[in-house]
Amino acid sequence: MRQKPGTKRSHGEKIVKDIRRATRKQYSPEEKIRIVLDGLKGEDSIAELCRR
């Protein structure tokens, strides 16, 4: 649900957003290149690459 500009978010929403941000996977440039090259090889489907 979108909020109107100028409205404040509840404390709980802020906590959930902070947790999501902190738990996201950070990929190094080397890992990103490896993933792209794996995709270009075409051995696995894009869905399979995403699951990994």
Residue, then its C-alpha position, 0 to 999 in steps of 0.5 A: m500500500r502506497q503512502k501519500p507524500g509527507t506521511k510517516r511510516s510506522h516503526g515496524e515498517k522501518i524495522v522490516k525495511d532495515i532487516r531486508r536491506a541488511t540481509r540482501k546478498q552482496y555480489s562481488p564484481e567477479e561473482k557477477i561476471r561468472i554468473v553472466l558467463d554461465g548464462l551465456k554458455g547456455e548450459d543451464s536455464i536462466a531460472e536455474l542460474c537465479r536459483r543458485 
